[in-house]
Every structure is written in C-alpha cells, then in structure tokens.
Amino acid sequence: MEIAPFGLERWFDEYEHDADVMLAESGIRSLPASRFDLDPGDLDYVIPTDGDPELRAAVGARYDRSAEEVCFTCGTQEANYLVFQSLLDRGDHAVVITPTYQALHAVPESICDVSRVSLSPPAWELDVDAVREAMRPETRLVVLNNPNNPTGKHHSRATVEALYDLAAENDAYLLCDEVYRLLAEEPLPPVASMGDRGISTTSLTKAYGLAGLRFGWIVGPRDVIEGAVRWKDYTTISPSIVGQHVARQALGDEERAILSENRTLATEHRERVDEWVAEHGLEWHEPVGVNGFVAIPNEFESGESFCRAVVEEESVVLAPGGLFGFEGYFRIGFGLPTDELEEGLRRVGRIIDRRR
C-alpha cells in the first residue's frame, strides 16, 4: 500500500506542541470527563466486536436502519477507512468532492483511480453536473463531506439528494462524512437514511466535544457493514469499552444539553470571527460547523508563508490552504474556548497589521 504523507498532521506535528494557541483545531472545545460516569465495569473487549447490539439498534434507528447496518469504530477516520477497504478494489473508480479532509481522497487513491471534483470559490458551490461528468462505468463510490472541512460549506438538501440520485443511477454508493452535521441549526437528514445507496460516517468528536473518546460509527447497507467488520478485525478489533460506555450517556439524557451548548458556542464564535475577518479586510464564506476557509492577506504570497509567519512570530497555529489544494487560503478553527480564540485572533491580527 502506497499512500501520500498526511500533510495536515505533519504540519501539526511540526508546530502544535510548542505553540501557545491552536487556532486550526477542527473540533469544538472538549467536555470535562467529570460530566460522565467513567466506570464501565470490567475492561474487557466489546462483544460483539462491531458494538453492543442494543446501542447499535438505537443509533441505527436515527437513520431508519437496523442494528445490523451499524458498525462502531475508533472515530470517523477508521469509519471512512473501513468503508473504502470494504467497497473499493484495484480497477474500481471513485469520485471525491474537494477540498476536503485529506484521508477522504488519499486512502481511495491508494486503492484505485480517483477523480476529484472541486467546489467553486468563493461560495464553494458544488456542481452536480461536474460529478456526473466524472462518473465512469467502473465508479463504485462518490465521497462527500457535509458540512465541509475546511470551507464550512453546508450543501443544501436538494444538492445532496441530487448527488445521492446520481450515485444510485450509476450503481455506486454515496458516502457522506457527517461529523459536523449536528452543529447545524437545522441538520439535514443523514445520507444513510436516503436509501440503500447511502452511507453515513460520523463520531462524537466534532459536534459533541468528545475527541478523546475516539468513538464513531458507520451506517449503511448490510453488505457494506459486513465488509467493514471483516476489515475491522485487522484494525481495532472492537470499539473501546469506555468509549461505548460514555457514548451511551452522550447519546442519551445528556445529548440535548450537549448539542445545545455546542451549537450556541459555535454560533457565537462564528460571529466573532466574522467580525474579525471584516475588521482586517479579509474574506470567507460564512461557515457551518467550527472551521472556516479565509483568503490570505494580500501582503503574503501563499497560505503557507502566512501561516509560518503567524506561528513563528506569534506562536499561533493555523492550517495553510495548500494542504487542501488552495494556496490562497488558510483554515481557521473557532471551536476552542473563548479566551483562547480571542487571544489567537488578537495575535494573528498583529501580524496582519505589522505587514501593512
């Protein structure tokens, strides 16, 4: 298996451990462990290894799917990886909508031929006809991330349904990474609820503020799930028993309060960053979720040169847009605690002001 180095993770590895402010974080601020009962009993394997059937049934019901159409995973990263390994083989073809999280195109590209269809800036619109033109007889999978990382674009229900219909008409599947879905004020129906050709992946990382739990899932057709479970035997075998224990609580009585708090935080922080973007003469498409893709200041040649100046002079980490295929942008994350966000914005603003 040959796979491209994960550029974003290598960037973070270079800078985030020593920086004062991590302003490129892609999730919401973490919840304290004290909010949950952390005693699951014996620290054994989860049996069956795809997750507790009762909890899988409860998760599946959210998608109009059965327990047998759900597999619990170690975060969304593993969920997507298992889908790719389950569905794709040499000689197949996939279509991936970009810019997006690198794993969503790099893993398929390590298996088969991939066509990338780019969103169009500045509003990051998706042209479904462009996806149609990219389809081939051997196309097995179309890959979407909605709301999108890094742009924060929230594709409409009509757009997603058109994409699903296109995949179904071509005997392909639509995989949607939906980690930010529940941060929207009016979340769209998950793709796995649209029909037999829909697959949804997600986790408790982004919308719930439980990144360290490493708990996610795949929902989709039974044959896809069965293939994913066979691959899971070679990755993590079973989900974490502590993760599953806390997940029951987060998806139970705690859920309404958690999502309400996090949506409020995301909205307030987005409004604050929107003010900051305007104050400094920058541009972005106002995002859904906790990531935004901002055009770099005119005084800099590229997103990388801007982000290096910011981290080296002000100890604030941003993500260069070139890591997502767009040199003229940088990704900013605004799900961190409010005081850290304000300090990070102040420092980045100083860099911009100095250059001007």
Summary of the structure (lengths in Angstrom):
residues: 356
radius of gyration: 20.0
end to end distance: 47.1
largest distance: 60.3
contacts: 1235
relative contact order: 0.18
helix: 43%
strand: 16%
